[in-house]
Amino acid sequence: MRASSGHQTVGAALLAAVLVAGCAGGGAGTLDAPPVATAREITIPEVRVAGGEQQLALTLGVRVGPGAGQAAPMLRVEIRYTGVTRLYDTARDAQGRVLKTERAGGEGCKAGAACAETVRIDLPDAELRQAKATGYRLKLFARNGPEIEIGIPGGQIAALYERVDGAGASRTAARKGS
């Protein structure tokens, strides 16, 4: 990570291992209740980047719905720093389009104290798939602090979608074999 002109650039290393975690819905059902659809989240293991006054933990993933073509890519960013609460809450892609952002956690802090914020950024599936060769860039903005520029390498995107597409193909083959 390097600081330049008021913002920081973050590059994540290509990681080969990918984790798959199942997320089941619902509790106990009745006999006439339809089966609960499940979604799975496929993620690249967290990448930690430290530099300057802050540390970042980046997790790239895709939430895959039970039906074909239901992929919702996201980037989870945990920011740790010392100072006053910054309130990271807005992200934009390289063309300046706003990306849906959700604060997923954070600790309010006092001046000089350790702070942590977690933000989840929804990424556009079609554009992320097209960025396998070139990578994907975005900026994360705070209400009270420096912006963070994040670059997701194309190789990391390709590795993630290879797992996503492979998981979908294996589920389809399993259903046909039943």
C-alpha positions in Angstrom: 0.0 0.0 0.0 1.3 3.4 -0.8 0.0 6.9 0.1 -0.3 9.4 -2.7 -2.2 12.6 -3.1 -4.6 12.1 -0.2 -5.6 8.5 -0.9 -4.1 5.0 -0.4 -3.7 2.3 -3.0 -4.2 -1.3 -2.0 -3.2 -4.3 -4.1 -4.1 -7.8 -3.0 -1.9 -10.8 -3.8 -3.3 -13.8 -5.8 -4.4 -16.5 -3.5 -4.9 -20.1 -4.7 -7.0 -21.5 -1.8 -10.7 -20.8 -1.8 -13.1 -21.6 1.0 -16.7 -22.7 0.5 -19.1 -22.2 3.4 -22.8 -23.2 3.3 -25.4 -21.0 4.8 -28.7 -22.8 5.5 -31.9 -20.9 6.1 -34.9 -21.4 8.2 -35.7 -23.3 11.3 -38.1 -26.2 11.8 -40.7 -26.4 9.1 -44.1 -28.1 8.7 -44.8 -31.0 6.4 -46.5 -28.9 3.8 -43.9 -26.1 3.8 -41.7 -25.9 0.7 -38.0 -26.8 1.2 -35.9 -23.8 2.2 -33.5 -22.7 -0.5 -29.9 -22.4 0.5 -27.2 -20.0 -0.7 -23.5 -20.5 -0.5 -20.8 -18.0 -0.2 -17.5 -18.7 -2.0 -14.6 -16.5 -0.9 -10.9 -16.0 -1.5 -9.2 -16.1 1.9 -8.7 -12.8 3.6 -5.8 -10.6 2.4 -4.2 -8.3 5.0 -2.5 -5.1 3.9 -0.7 -2.8 6.3 0.8 0.6 5.6 0.8 4.1 6.9 -1.7 4.6 9.7 -4.1 1.9 8.8 -4.4 -1.8 8.2 -6.9 -3.5 5.8 -8.3 -7.0 5.7 -9.9 -7.7 2.3 -12.2 -10.6 1.5 -13.5 -11.1 -2.1 -16.4 -13.4 -2.5 -19.6 -14.4 -4.3 -22.9 -15.4 -2.7 -24.4 -18.0 -5.0 -28.2 -18.4 -4.8 -30.0 -21.7 -5.3 -31.1 -21.0 -8.9 -28.9 -20.7 -12.0 -27.4 -17.3 -12.6 -27.8 -16.0 -9.1 -24.4 -14.7 -8.2 -23.8 -11.7 -6.0 -20.2 -10.7 -5.8 -19.0 -8.6 -2.9 -15.9 -7.3 -1.2 -15.7 -7.1 2.6 -13.2 -4.5 3.8 -12.1 -4.3 7.5 -10.2 -1.1 8.2 -8.2 -0.6 11.4 -6.7 2.7 12.3 -6.0 5.1 15.2 -7.8 8.4 15.5 -11.4 9.5 15.3 -14.2 7.5 13.7 -14.0 7.9 10.0 -17.3 6.3 8.9 -16.5 4.6 5.6 -19.8 4.4 3.8 -19.5 5.1 0.1 -17.8 3.2 -2.7 -17.4 4.0 -6.4 -16.1 2.0 -9.3 -13.3 3.2 -11.6 -15.9 5.0 -13.8 -17.3 6.9 -10.7 -20.5 4.9 -10.4 -21.8 4.4 -6.9 -21.6 0.8 -5.6 -24.0 -0.5 -3.0 -22.2 -0.3 0.4 -23.3 -1.6 3.7 -21.6 -0.9 7.0 -21.1 -4.4 8.5 -19.6 -3.4 11.8 -17.5 -0.8 13.5 -16.4 0.4 16.8 -16.8 4.1 17.6 -13.6 5.5 19.0 -12.1 8.5 20.6 -9.3 10.6 19.3 -6.1 8.6 19.6 -7.8 5.3 20.3 -7.8 2.2 18.1 -10.7 2.0 15.7 -12.1 -0.7 13.4 -14.8 -0.5 10.7 -16.1 -3.2 8.4 -17.8 -2.4 5.1 -19.4 -4.7 2.6 -19.4 -3.5 -1.0 -21.6 -5.2 -3.6 -19.8 -5.6 -6.9 -21.5 -5.9 -10.4 -21.3 -9.5 -11.5 -21.0 -8.9 -15.3 -18.3 -6.2 -14.9 -16.3 -8.3 -12.4 -16.4 -11.3 -14.7 -15.1 -9.1 -17.6 -12.3 -7.8 -15.3 -10.6 -11.3 -15.1 -7.8 -10.1 -17.4 -7.4 -6.5 -16.3 -8.5 -6.4 -12.7 -11.1 -4.3 -11.0 -10.6 -0.9 -9.2 -12.7 1.0 -6.8 -12.5 3.7 -4.2 -13.9 3.6 -0.6 -14.8 7.0 0.9 -15.2 8.1 4.5 -17.2 10.9 5.9 -14.2 11.9 8.1 -10.9 10.6 6.7 -8.9 9.6 3.7 -10.3 7.7 0.7 -8.9 4.2 0.0 -8.2 3.0 -3.5 -8.5 -0.8 -3.9 -7.3 -2.8 -6.8 -8.5 -6.4 -7.2 -6.1 -8.3 -9.5 -7.5 -10.1 -12.5 -6.0 -13.4 -11.4 -7.8 -13.3 -8.1 -11.1 -12.6 -9.9 -10.5 -15.5 -12.3 -9.7 -17.9 -9.5 -12.8 -16.9 -7.6 -15.1 -17.3 -10.7 -13.4 -20.6 -11.6 -14.6 -21.9 -8.2 -18.0 -20.3 -8.6 -18.6 -21.8 -12.0 -17.2 -25.2 -11.0 -19.5 -25.3 -7.9 -22.5 -24.5 -10.1 -21.6 -27.2 -12.7 -21.1 -29.8 -9.9 -24.5 -29.0 -8.4 -26.2 -29.3 -11.8 -24.5 -32.6 -12.5 -25.5 -33.9 -9.1 -29.2 -33.0 -9.8 -29.2 -34.7 -13.2 -27.7 -37.8 -11.7 -30.4 -38.1 -9.1 
